[in-house]
């Protein structure tokens, strides 16, 4: 580990240069800008001494982001965005898409020409979970909390989103319809049920609107808070013999189920004088059509009453020090993948980020400890360290 | 492993608390508190300038509309919507009201008489779409218009009256610049992210004095009589302060 760590430090400091200006073009009506970012890290895991699999393949350098983003605006009514991550593009076109960081991140058009509603059409983040909606470049962490990484519910999908804000943008309302197959939607067809997923979100901020950010960089002197409620529903009825597209059910097999699936959640965030905190909780209720579904863990219909629950929460506290140009953060998360199985997993993480040029050039360190694991999701590691550099050209 | 977790947590908390204490100790910038405020009937107001007569303000909105208000923020009249996108800066002299459109990199000139749109000039800048010219004023000491970009980086451009660039200087005293105005022989710069007002030398732009202000999202600054007026974009309010130098200790 030592050799890798020192190599990374040498590499990082040898390339530190001033951040250059973002490039934009305009003809007076149509304006377009190009930006992007690169981030790379060194990862080290502590494997359980008694694990049968002592594979150390996670001790390695990793390229997390190699992003290019094009954002445009045409007059006052049209906006669009195209964002690609080359680091994940090749792998996600055939294998499992990393839902936290897929190859294609955004490809949508937003129409703001109607007074009563804005319409977004295409592929992008779904309006569910504040943590998921916070752009990752504003986080001191290298990984999102497990429940919002896209393995329990999808973070992006193809579909249509209607939105409207009220009261000086303090209240935001979102509703949309999507394929429901999440990041896998990009491969073309829906699943054999042909059903859609419906998502809604309402958020309220006070005393002013709050952008999707975790860190109080401004050290606001008046406490700010925001709260959000969201839900999503889909009912899939696969024809006999049909199966879901590969990887669409996610790592835990609950992102899509043959039956009814509700997910609902609440999130809250505050900021004050450099301190900030967030709390987010989600519950999934799955009602598989087949009483013999593996998701019932072998229990009879009389015992399960035809449903299972999954869910969890994440709480995070941060402090931003202007003087030290540093972000300190701690995070605790709990996840129960199935209430029919005893136990739940618990993780603790802390992160430190040193800003060379604010978020545009930032060294980030994250430590994660598995406090407890759920029997249906056994892990062979106990601790993970990740250190690296995020550089944005914007 | 429990011990490790506790040590890590403790280190982070102590680090945070220590740096918070250091930051508090280092902060010497005096703070100003507003004396009164009014709600504006202007959506997303982004800059303000005193009219040459001194009897009214010009205020621009993100929605590409120029407003004229009385000195208490009541709207007196407004311009037609033109094909602008994002008005972020306003200044006025005896000839025109000058409005900077951040996204399209254009300067619009309006007449005082009826707020009619009279001319459009270009000021190209290749920086970020929302990091373009955020402030416009006239530096009488250097006989040049001053345009300042918002951030990444904040650059002070001096131009002639046709907005042809004469000089530029990078500004590194704040994390962003949301407005600027010329008043009493000095350039006054407002930073939204730092919530700070800077009084600057008009020849060198060096900071002479600075004050923290207790306004969220401050986007515009102007002076009338002996007051400093600050606009908040998100809250759509106008805040009135005593002149900073009258309260300076």
Interface residues (C-beta under 8 A of the other chain):
Chain A: X19 X21 X22 X23 X24 X25 X26 X28 X29 X31 X32 X33 X35 X71 X73 X75 X76 X168 X169 X207 X208 X209 X217 X218 X220 X221 X222 X224 X274 X319 X321 X322 X323 X324 X326 X328 X329 X330 X348 X350 X352 X358 X360 X367 X369 X371 X382 X383 X394
Chain B: X1 X4 X5 X8 X9 X12 X13 X15 X16 X19 X20 X22 X23 X26 X63 X64 X83 X85 X103 X104 X105 X106 X122 X126 X127 X128 X129 X131 X132 X152 X153 X175 X193 X194 X195 X214 X216 X217 X232 X234 X235 X236
